[in-house]
Amino acid sequence: MKNKVAYITGGTKGIGLGIAEVLHKHGITVAISGRDQNDAVQVAKQLSTQETPVFGIGSDVKNFEDEKNAIAKIIKKFGKIDYVIANAGLGVFKPVDELAIEEWSSMIDTNLTGIFHTLKASVEELKKSEGYFITISSLAGTNFFENGSGYNASKFGAVGFTQAAMLDLRKYNIKVSTIMPGSVSTYFNGNLPSEKDAWKIQPEDIGQLIVDIFNMNPRTLPSKIEIRPLKPKG
């Protein structure tokens, strides 16, 4: 994997940062994006080593032009893209009658349309590299819950989109998978990670899972993967 280039959206914190850290440790050249250019550049500097650089890019996945520009910058700097991990996401949890139009649109535009933008912007490069496209969805993409109407809709959509894209793109030898984590120790939804989250999946666990997927025999395709804590908090 040391000659590979990966792009991770939402890579400045949480699951995206955990993935970036693990891929970087395995010698993969990593580009991360976030909505704040300065934040993305600063995090990239902290992760970079002399042997393996990390490239920070400002991009809002809700904006297709941002993602086109992000891909163009990566190609200009590294010449190719082998792995794309569409991780950027957000959640607002309210009863459906209290959910604002803007909150609904923000989740759909980020968690679902953002994935389409990332794939649309990168797919021609992935055809060249016969690469891998991974979406980070959620168990909320198959299990609905109270106060989750908008989030459930976006994640159910993300799973369906990824599975259909997998069927469309495997003829180009592009692998497409969706990963559906349960409870992860991140700052998501206002959580403050601490020792109380030790029972949860850790962001680096998702990174290790992705490395394991990359190392699988090329003839195999784990198209949909659910991952959950071994022992949920009682």
Secondary structure as the mmCIF struct_conf table of DSSP 4:
data_model
#
loop_
_struct_conf.conf_type_id
_struct_conf.id
_struct_conf.beg_label_comp_id
_struct_conf.beg_label_asym_id
_struct_conf.beg_label_seq_id
_struct_conf.end_label_comp_id
_struct_conf.end_label_asym_id
_struct_conf.end_label_seq_id
TURN_TY1_P TURN_TY1_P1 LYS A 2 ASN A 3
STRN STRN1 VAL A 5 ILE A 8
TURN_TY1_P TURN_TY1_P2 THR A 9 THR A 12
BEND BEND1 LYS A 13 LYS A 13
HELX_RH_AL_P HELX_RH_AL_P1 GLY A 14 LYS A 25
TURN_TY1_P TURN_TY1_P3 HIS A 26 GLY A 27
STRN STRN2 THR A 29 GLY A 34
BEND BEND2 ARG A 35 ARG A 35
HELX_RH_AL_P HELX_RH_AL_P2 GLN A 37 LEU A 47
BEND BEND3 GLN A 50 THR A 52
STRN STRN3 VAL A 54 GLY A 58
TURN_TY1_P TURN_TY1_P4 VAL A 61 LYS A 62
HELX_RH_AL_P HELX_RH_AL_P3 PHE A 64 PHE A 78
BEND BEND4 GLY A 79 GLY A 79
STRN STRN4 TYR A 83 ALA A 86
TURN_TY1_P TURN_TY1_P5 VAL A 96 GLU A 98
HELX_RH_AL_P HELX_RH_AL_P4 ILE A 101 ILE A 108
HELX_RH_PI_P HELX_RH_PI_P1 ASP A 109 THR A 113
HELX_RH_AL_P HELX_RH_AL_P5 GLY A 114 SER A 129
TURN_TY1_P TURN_TY1_P6 GLU A 130 GLU A 130
STRN STRN5 TYR A 132 ILE A 136
HELX_RH_3T_P HELX_RH_3T_P1 LEU A 139 GLY A 141
TURN_TY1_P TURN_TY1_P7 THR A 142 THR A 142
TURN_TY1_P TURN_TY1_P8 GLU A 146 ASN A 147
HELX_RH_AL_P HELX_RH_AL_P6 SER A 149 LEU A 169
HELX_RH_3T_P HELX_RH_3T_P2 ARG A 170 TYR A 172
TURN_TY1_P TURN_TY1_P9 ASN A 173 ASN A 173
STRN STRN6 LYS A 175 PRO A 181
BEND BEND5 SER A 183 SER A 183
STRN STRN7 VAL A 184 VAL A 184
BEND BEND6 THR A 186 TYR A 187
HELX_RH_3T_P HELX_RH_3T_P3 PHE A 188 GLY A 190
HELX_RH_3T_P HELX_RH_3T_P4 GLU A 195 ASP A 197
TURN_TY1_P TURN_TY1_P10 ALA A 198 TRP A 199
BEND BEND7 LYS A 200 LYS A 200
STRN STRN8 ILE A 201 ILE A 201
HELX_LH_PP_P HELX_LH_PP_P1 GLN A 202 GLN A 202
HELX_RH_AL_P HELX_RH_AL_P7 PRO A 203 PHE A 214
TURN_TY1_P TURN_TY1_P11 ASN A 215 ASN A 215
BEND BEND8 MET A 216 MET A 216
TURN_TY1_P TURN_TY1_P12 PRO A 218 ARG A 219
STRN STRN9 LYS A 224 ILE A 227
BEND BEND9 LEU A 230 LYS A 231
#
